[in-house]
Amino acid sequence: MADRITLARTFLQGTDWAGADIAMLAGDASNRRYLRITRDGETAVLMDAPAERGEDVRPFVAIAHHLTDMGLSAPRILAKDANQGFLLLEDLGDDLFARIIPRQPQIEPQLYRAATDVLVHLHTHPLPVDLSTYDPAMMADKAALAFEWYAGDADSVRRAAAHAAILAALANHADDSVLIQRDYHAENLLWLPERSGVARVGLLDFQDAMRGHRAYDLVSLLQDARRDVPAALATEMLNHYIDRTGQNAAAFNAAYHVLGAQRNLRILGVFARLCLRDGKVHYVDLIPRVWAHLMHDLAHPALANLMPLITDTLPTPTDDFLKDMKNRCAPPPTH
């Protein structure tokens, strides 16, 4: 950490922010972390994404430019050093949806409608070039993380059958027509009420964007792993998106739940891995909510074949099961 701070100060020496104060702002589930830079009452954000730990800032830069070019509020890039893994970004503030809604619960519907309208706007624009596709095969493999980490002792025959059923369901709803940010939820969205229209929603953590299905980010938004979105509000926003975009309601609803099942299976595996491999035990506490989302998705008729395979293969996250997982977590990371 000390070496990275030294490198960060060296990077800042070549910018207008030389000598600025540096304070920790946040980390995330990856190896990235964010620091707030302060100088003469002004602030910026420093992304520290070390290349030696598998990070690459160039996708963030490319997608940020793509989003801002269409009038969306991604952070402006103020300076960059891709080799060292540093980006100096516009500071969009601290009013994450996840923070502001508990303080102002009356504006929750307004925020979610604005975030849904961002997706409507985004999905009317051409895709950036050279963007990889989040295709059914890749998505099914990501869903299989649930069998590898969340239920590592699952029967291999059942695992194979579940994987095949997931792949078949995804293939029935394959679509790569829009850019998907893949982490579009309340802890990555900022409220910027001084701006207008779709620009009122600040966007973060989109560097893993790919081509994919237009329902995917809506699932990410409304089936949030970290906070409860009221069921009535989620239904309202799903219908709002369908109405604004002219989608076939039955087909879109089916795709929404199929993608939801895939995403929630992947998250179960990722959260278990963050505990068991990386020592990040607090992710275990989020698993019951993810499980509830998964059960809701599997209840859709489009997933009738998958429901018994999942419920017979993956353990229900009871208190005892989660306690045992925490007991098996790796030692906390030292970096």
Protein Blocks (a to p, Z undefined) as FASTA:
>chain_A
ZZmmmmmmmmmmmmmkgoiacddfbdcfblbdcddddeehiacddddddfknopafklmm
mmmmmmmmnopacdddfbdcfknopacdddebjadfklmmmmmmmlmmmmmmmmmmmmmm
mmmpccdehiacddfklmmmmmmmmmmmmmmmbcfklmmmmmmmmmmmmmmmgccfbcce
hiacfklcccdfkbgcjllpccehkllgccddfklmmmmmmmcfkbccdfklmmmmmmmm
mmmnopafklmmmmmmmmmmmmmmmmmmmmmmmmmmnopaklmmmmmmmmmmmmmmmmpm
klmmmmmmmmmmpccddfklmmmmmmmpccddfZZ
